Amino acid sequence: MTEMCEEGGRLYAHALRVGRLTRADAESAPCLMEFSLLRPDPDDADWLRPVSPAVALAQRLNPIEQEIADRRRLSVRLSDAFEPFMALSTQTSVSTDAITVLEGGERINAALNLAATQCQSEMLTIQPSGNRPEHSLLQGLDRDRLLIERGVRIRTLYQHTARYSPEKLAYVAQLPVSKAEYRTIDELVERLIICDETVAFIPSRDDQQVALELRHPGLVRYLTKLFEFLWDRSVPLRTGAPYETASDGITEIQHSIAKLLVEGHVDEAIARRLGMNVRTCRAHIAKLATALGSGSRAQLGYLIAQSGILDQDH
């Protein structure tokens, strides 16, 4: 069970405010006991006292964290077992080994975990916005913590929309600022992970079920330069306000949308490239049209080009 029933949430909040809850009231919400949110009152058998939220949460998370730790230890043992063969493979490798096709989520994650265990100095990642499942976030957090414990620096690029994602903000808050740095930029196209400028991973299909593992020095060097180019133009996640309205009354995100509109992209493509849903994208387009006095989509493109807003340095 991972979700608390509505009645249980109401009663637990009440118990926390007043300090206790009758057993009779608790019977209407069995999830309270399933979550171990109440304990017997030592002074009165008819009453129950609320367990601290921090304690209750720790009790729920401990089994999950233990499972992750067990899998991590298994990953390390497997890496150690294959280490002698990796050395032999390096001695006999041919040029085709520079690009490896990884099919399926399990194989992709295994390759990423291996690269993470071998990473010594820095991991660079580009993560376009999107809802990642809880287990994926937990795996990523566990991997990042282990990297940081070994002294590896992490730099990650998100889109500006990540600033409004509670999941990403909570993820970032759990890692030390000195070792994990996060920035945002208006537009990102695909995911990218680079370890020690030695190996890089890029998706090969839109469904994220096929990836390429790149070990060709020239390719990895090129992708590293691309990352640095974007990094220099990004804004630290913990500071800055990329959605502020500029002097012309148009926000930064609307400038980005205007650029893509002029280039001929449809709403769905613009939303995907800027990491937002289509409805939000169309709302920004409507505001842009209002600001420029446009009565149609065709006229909007013309007015954007004539306004000169794309010629300004934003």
Protein Blocks (a to p, Z undefined) as FASTA:
>chain_A
ZZdcfklmmmmmmmmmnopacfklmmmmmklmmnopaccdfkbmkbccdddfklmmmmmm
mmmmmmmmmmmmmmmmmmmmmmmmmmmmmmmpcfklmpccdehjklmmmmmmmmmmmpmk
bccddddeddddfklmmmmmmmmmmmmmnopacdddddfklmmgmklmmmmmmpcfklmc
cdddfbdfbdcddehhlaccddfbfnlpaccddfbfklmmmmmmmmmmmmmmmccfkgcj
fkbccfkopafklmmmmmmmmnopafklmmmmnopafklmmmmmmmmmmmnopabfklmm
mmmmmnommmpcZZ
